[in-house]
Amino acid sequence: MNTKQYTWADLFREGRAVYTISLTLAVSLHAMDAFIVSTVMPSVVREIGGAQFYTWVVMLYMTASIVGAASGAPARLILGTRRGYVAAGLVFLAGTVLASLATNMGILLTARVVQGLGAGLIISQNTALISELFPGNLRTRMIAMNGMVWATAAVFGPTVGGLFDQLGMWRGAFWFAIPIILGFTVVAARVIPEGGREATRRRFPVGRVAILGAGVLVVAVSGIVDELPMRILALVAGLAIIWSSFRSDRKADNKIFPSKPFSFVGAIGPAYWVFVLIVVAPVCVGTFMPLTYRVVYGLSPLASGYLGASLALAWSLSGVLTAGANIVWQRVFIVLGPTLAGLGILGIGVSVGTLGWQAVTAFQLVAGLGVGMSMSHLMNWTMTMAAPGEESITAGSIHTIRSLGIAIAAASAG
């Protein structure tokens, strides 16, 4: 572990500025898309129909993004670092263009699948590049900056989507993204270093990626099934399918996950369990808190929306404030963070309906602070402790693991 202390300015020194800008732009594409599309979806359904598939727009995008994230490491080995990153941008661009031209729900769902694949490919390779291009403690600042991008998108994404919605131009929400994606792809083609391509070409792990995608889809479907026994059965079946993909990956030469990713022996396995579990409760809370503020406390839609996002905003702010911690405080934050997150979530569960909205919001802030102070350091340590030869796979798969936690949480929240 490199113990040298860096400042935020170091992200833009020694030739790192082009990498910082490129990787930050990559995250913004995924983040803004999520919030803008959710804002314009009611208008989309009114024009092209398919209201019965409303939830599938998000569900298929999420499933495809996990498949794309799992494909990131194999894509880099086959195409190389630069070509793999550029290819991801082109896939995302193709999905965005198709979505802007959609005349029925079938086309839109297809477009969202393509977009999801591109987004997953971008973010997983983004994490791998952070591991490779930024030294030691500077990674935590880069990871925290990505968190701030998500917080910014949460504030401005609905504003952009709402503007196009008010103008009666929901397609403009996709047009808005096209020049940004093009700019990202051009910048990536010019500044991302070539490398990572194996001399011996390996086959793409189609079977394992397909099994993983099928498991995630079954988990996602469990969240929209009406009967509780069937919902539980679908959730268990989906988790079993996902686990089978991990088991088969352990024996493969062209792995998509590091060795023994969920083993309790060593550093990587416990970290991956934390990545899955620490996002479950915040996702469940984030799903229902705006509704809770409106129904239980009678607050306005605007106030409910912003108060509901307080956990995510605290998460991002905490990540920024603790990103420069020394090695002693890093260890403290990795342990203290999940503890605070758990206490905050418990406080929310106890206080909703019995205490005022101010107390509920305070507990949300505690939970967000806990997640934020631990996440960037846990990611950095995971990258650092990766087994020799598995550094890129380990870093790139972190996003896949976190996304699996989000998918499980979303299904459970349903």
C-alpha positions in Angstrom: 0.0 0.0 0.0 1.4 3.4 -1.1 1.3 5.6 2.0 2.2 8.9 0.2 -0.5 11.5 0.8 -2.0 13.2 -2.2 -4.2 16.3 -2.7 -7.2 16.8 -5.0 -4.9 18.8 -7.3 -2.8 15.7 -7.8 -5.7 14.3 -9.9 -4.7 16.9 -12.5 -0.9 16.7 -12.2 1.8 14.6 -13.9 -0.3 14.0 -16.9 -3.3 12.6 -15.0 -5.7 15.4 -16.0 -6.8 13.7 -19.2 -7.5 10.5 -17.4 -9.4 12.2 -14.6 -11.6 14.1 -17.1 -12.2 11.0 -19.3 -13.1 8.7 -16.4 -15.3 11.2 -14.7 -17.1 11.9 -18.0 -17.7 8.1 -18.3 -19.4 7.9 -14.9 -21.5 11.0 -15.7 -23.0 9.2 -18.8 -24.3 6.3 -16.7 -25.5 8.5 -13.8 -27.3 11.2 -15.9 -28.9 8.6 -18.0 -30.5 6.9 -15.0 -32.1 10.0 -13.6 -33.1 11.6 -16.9 -34.8 8.5 -18.3 -36.8 7.9 -15.1 -38.1 11.5 -15.3 -39.4 11.3 -18.9 -40.7 7.7 -18.8 -44.4 8.7 -18.1 -44.4 10.9 -21.2 -42.7 8.1 -23.2 -45.4 5.6 -22.2 -48.1 8.1 -23.1 -46.8 8.5 -26.7 -45.6 5.0 -27.6 -47.7 2.9 -25.3 -46.6 -0.3 -23.5 -47.5 0.8 -19.9 -47.6 -2.8 -18.8 -43.8 -2.9 -19.5 -43.0 0.3 -17.6 -40.9 -1.4 -14.9 -39.1 -3.5 -17.6 -37.4 -0.4 -18.9 -35.4 -0.2 -15.7 -35.2 -3.9 -15.0 -33.7 -4.8 -18.4 -31.3 -1.9 -18.3 -30.1 -3.0 -14.8 -29.7 -6.6 -15.9 -27.9 -5.7 -19.1 -25.5 -3.4 -17.1 -24.5 -6.2 -14.8 -23.9 -8.5 -17.9 -21.9 -5.6 -19.4 -19.9 -5.1 -16.2 -19.1 -8.9 -16.1 -18.0 -8.7 -19.7 -15.5 -5.8 -19.1 -12.4 -7.8 -18.2 -12.8 -10.4 -21.0 -13.4 -7.5 -23.5 -10.2 -5.8 -22.4 -8.2 -9.0 -22.9 -9.6 -9.5 -26.3 -9.7 -5.9 -27.6 -7.1 -4.2 -25.4 -7.5 -1.4 -22.9 -8.2 1.5 -25.4 -10.3 -0.5 -27.9 -12.3 -2.1 -25.1 -13.1 1.3 -23.6 -14.0 2.9 -27.0 -16.1 -0.1 -27.9 -18.1 0.3 -24.7 -18.7 4.0 -25.6 -19.9 3.0 -29.1 -22.3 0.3 -27.7 -23.8 2.9 -25.3 -24.0 5.4 -28.2 -25.9 2.9 -30.3 -28.4 2.2 -27.6 -29.0 5.9 -27.0 -29.6 6.6 -30.7 -32.0 3.6 -30.9 -33.9 4.8 -27.8 -34.3 8.3 -29.3 -35.9 6.7 -32.4 -38.2 4.3 -30.6 -41.7 4.2 -31.9 -42.9 1.3 -29.7 -42.1 -0.3 -26.4 -40.3 -3.2 -28.0 -37.8 -1.0 -29.7 -37.3 1.0 -26.5 -36.7 -2.1 -24.4 -34.2 -3.3 -27.0 -32.4 0.0 -26.8 -32.3 0.0 -23.1 -30.7 -3.5 -23.2 -28.0 -2.1 -25.5 -27.5 1.0 -23.4 -27.2 -1.2 -20.3 -24.6 -3.4 -21.9 -22.6 -0.3 -22.9 -22.9 1.3 -19.4 -21.8 -1.8 -17.7 -18.8 -2.2 -20.0 -17.8 1.5 -19.4 -18.1 1.4 -15.6 -16.3 -1.9 -15.0 -13.4 -0.8 -17.3 -13.5 2.6 -15.6 -12.8 0.9 -12.2 -10.0 -1.2 -13.7 -8.4 2.0 -15.1 -8.6 3.8 -11.8 -6.7 0.9 -10.3 -4.0 1.0 -13.1 -3.7 4.8 -13.7 -3.9 6.3 -10.2 -1.4 5.4 -7.4 -2.2 4.5 -3.8 -4.3 6.9 -1.9 -5.1 9.0 -5.0 -7.5 6.2 -6.0 -9.7 7.0 -3.1 -10.0 10.6 -4.3 -10.9 9.5 -7.8 -13.5 7.1 -6.5 -14.9 9.8 -4.2 -15.1 12.1 -7.3 -17.1 9.5 -9.1 -19.5 9.5 -6.1 -19.9 13.3 -6.4 -20.8 12.8 -10.0 -23.7 10.6 -8.9 -24.8 13.1 -6.4 -24.7 15.9 -9.0 -26.7 13.7 -11.4 -29.3 13.1 -8.7 -29.8 16.9 -8.5 -29.6 17.9 -12.1 -30.7 14.8 -14.0 -34.4 15.2 -13.1 -34.1 18.9 -14.0 -32.8 18.1 -17.5 -35.4 15.4 -18.0 -38.1 17.6 -16.6 -37.2 20.4 -19.0 -37.5 18.2 -22.1 -40.7 16.7 -20.6 -42.2 20.2 -20.2 -41.3 21.0 -23.8 -43.1 17.8 -25.0 -39.8 16.5 -26.3 -39.0 13.4 -24.4 -36.7 12.2 -27.2 -34.6 15.3 -26.5 -33.5 13.6 -23.3 -31.7 11.1 -25.4 -30.5 13.6 -28.0 -29.0 15.6 -25.1 -26.7 12.6 -24.3 -25.6 11.8 -27.8 -22.9 14.6 -28.2 -21.6 13.9 -24.7 -21.2 10.2 -25.5 -19.5 11.1 -28.8 -17.1 13.4 -27.0 -16.3 10.8 -24.4 -15.6 8.2 -27.1 -13.3 10.5 -29.0 -11.4 11.5 -25.9 -11.1 7.9 -24.8 -9.7 7.0 -28.2 -7.0 9.7 -27.9 -6.0 9.5 -24.2 -6.6 6.0 -22.9 -3.3 4.0 -23.1 -3.2 0.9 -25.2 -2.4 -2.3 -23.5 -4.0 -5.2 -21.6 -4.5 -7.3 -24.8 -3.3 -10.8 -24.6 -1.0 -12.3 -27.2 -3.0 -15.5 -27.0 -6.6 -14.9 -28.0 -9.1 -16.4 -25.5 -12.7 -17.1 -26.2 -15.3 -14.8 -24.7 -17.0 -16.5 -21.8 -20.5 -16.4 -23.4 -21.9 -19.2 -21.4 -21.0 -17.9 -17.9 -22.0 -14.4 -18.8 -25.4 -15.7 -20.1 -26.0 -17.7 -16.9 -25.2 -14.7 -14.8 -27.6 -12.5 -16.8 -30.3 -15.1 -16.6 -29.9 -15.2 -12.8 -30.0 -11.5 -12.5 -33.1 -11.3 -14.7 -34.9 -13.9 -12.6 -34.0 -12.0 -9.4 -35.3 -8.8 -11.0 -38.6 -10.4 -12.1 -39.2 -11.6 -8.5 -39.7 -8.0 -7.6 -42.7 -7.6 -9.8 -44.4 -10.9 -9.1 -47.7 -10.4 -7.1 -47.9 -13.7 -5.1 -45.4 -13.7 -2.2 -44.6 -17.5 -2.4 -43.8 -17.1 -6.1 -41.8 -14.0 -5.4 -39.6 -15.8 -2.8 -39.3 -18.8 -5.2 -38.1 -16.6 -8.0 -35.6 -14.7 -5.8 -34.1 -18.0 -4.5 -34.0 -19.5 -8.0 -32.3 -16.4 -9.3 -29.7 -16.4 -6.6 -29.0 -20.1 -7.2 -28.4 -19.4 -10.9 -26.1 -16.5 -10.1 -24.2 -18.7 -7.7 -23.8 -21.4 -10.4 -22.1 -18.8 -12.7 -19.6 -18.1 -9.9 -18.9 -21.8 -9.4 -18.3 -22.4 -13.1 -16.1 -19.4 -13.3 -13.7 -20.8 -10.7 -12.6 -23.6 -13.0 -12.2 -21.4 -16.1 -9.0 -20.1 -17.6 -10.6 -16.9 -18.9 -12.2 -15.7 -15.6 -14.6 -12.9 -15.2 -14.2 -12.8 -11.4 -11.1 -13.2 -9.1 -10.4 -16.6 -7.5 -12.8 -17.4 -4.6 -14.6 -14.1 -4.7 -16.8 -14.9 -1.7 -14.5 -16.9 0.4 -14.1 -15.8 4.0 -10.4 -16.6 3.8 -8.2 -13.8 2.6 -9.0 -10.2 1.8 -11.0 -10.2 -1.4 -13.9 -12.5 -0.3 -14.9 -10.5 2.8 -14.6 -7.3 0.9 -17.0 -8.6 -1.8 -19.5 -9.6 0.8 -19.4 -6.0 2.2 -19.9 -4.6 -1.4 -23.1 -6.7 -1.8 -24.5 -6.2 1.7 -23.8 -2.6 2.3 -25.9 -1.4 -0.6 -28.9 -3.5 0.2 -30.5 -1.4 2.9 -29.7 2.0 1.3 -31.3 0.9 -2.0 -34.4 -0.3 -0.1 -34.6 3.0 1.8 -34.0 5.0 -1.3 -36.8 3.2 -3.1 -39.5 4.0 -0.5 -38.4 7.1 1.4 -39.9 9.7 -1.0 -43.2 7.9 -0.8 -42.9 7.7 3.0 -42.3 11.5 3.3 -45.4 12.1 1.2 -47.8 9.6 2.7 -46.7 9.5 6.3 -45.6 13.1 6.8 -47.6 14.9 4.2 -44.7 16.7 2.6 -44.7 18.1 -0.9 -43.4 16.1 -3.9 -40.3 18.4 -4.2 -39.5 18.2 -0.5 -40.0 14.5 -0.4 -37.8 14.0 -3.4 -34.9 15.9 -2.0 -35.2 14.5 1.5 -35.4 11.0 0.0 -32.1 11.7 -1.7 -30.4 12.8 1.5 -28.8 9.4 2.1 -27.2 9.5 -1.3 -26.0 13.1 -0.9 -24.5 12.3 2.5 -22.8 9.2 1.0 -21.1 11.4 -1.6 -20.1 14.2 0.8 -18.7 11.7 3.3 -16.6 10.0 0.5 -15.1 13.3 -0.5 -14.3 14.4 3.1 -12.6 11.2 4.1 -10.9 10.4 0.8 -7.5 11.8 1.9 -7.3 9.8 5.2 -4.0 8.2 6.2 -3.6 4.5 6.5 -4.6 4.4 10.2 -7.9 6.3 9.6 -8.6 4.2 6.5 -8.8 1.1 8.7 -11.0 3.0 11.1 -13.4 4.1 8.4 -13.6 0.6 6.8 -14.9 -0.7 10.2 -16.8 2.4 11.4 -18.6 3.0 8.1 -20.7 -0.2 7.9 -21.4 0.2 11.7 -22.8 3.7 11.2 -24.7 2.6 8.1 -26.4 -0.2 10.1 -27.3 2.0 13.0 -28.7 4.6 10.6 -30.9 2.1 8.8 -32.1 0.7 12.2 -32.9 4.2 13.3 -35.0 4.8 10.2 -36.9 1.6 10.7 -37.7 2.6 14.3 -38.5 6.2 13.8 -40.7 6.2 10.7 -44.2 7.0 11.9 -43.2 7.4 15.5 -40.9 10.4 15.3 -40.9 13.5 13.1 -39.5 13.6 9.5 -36.5 15.5 10.9 -35.4 12.4 12.9 -35.9 10.1 9.9 -33.8 12.4 7.8 -31.1 12.6 10.5 -30.9 8.8 10.5 -30.6 8.8 6.7 -27.7 11.1 6.9 -26.0 8.8 9.5 -26.5 5.8 7.2 -25.1 7.8 4.2 -22.1 9.0 6.1 -21.3 5.5 7.1 -21.5 4.1 3.5 -19.5 7.0 2.1 -16.6 7.0 4.6 -15.9 3.3 4.0 -16.7 2.6 0.3 -13.7 4.4 -1.4 -11.2 3.0 1.0 -12.6 -0.5 0.8 -12.5 -0.4 -3.0 -8.9 0.9 -2.9 -7.8 -1.9 -0.4 -9.5 -4.5 -2.5 -7.6 -3.3 -5.6 -4.3 -3.3 -3.7 -4.8 -6.8 -2.1 -5.7 -8.5 -5.4 -3.9 -11.7 -6.2 -0.9 -11.3 -8.6 -2.3 -11.5 -12.2 -5.8 -10.7 -11.1 -5.5 -7.0 -10.4 -7.5 -5.9 -13.5 -10.2 -8.6 -13.0 -10.6 -7.8 -9.3 -10.9 -4.1 -9.9 -13.2 -4.4 -12.9 -15.6 -6.9 -11.1 -16.2 -4.6 -8.1 -18.9 -2.8 -10.1 -20.5 -6.1 -11.0 -20.6 -7.2 -7.4 -22.1 -3.9 -6.2 -24.7 -4.0 -8.9 -25.7 -7.6 -7.9 -26.3 -6.2 -4.4 -28.4 -3.4 -5.9 -30.4 -5.9 -7.9 -31.1 -8.1 -4.9 -32.0 -5.1 -2.9 -34.4 -3.8 -5.5 -36.1 -7.2 -5.7 -36.3 -7.5 -1.9 -37.8 -3.9 -1.7 -40.5 -4.9 -4.1 
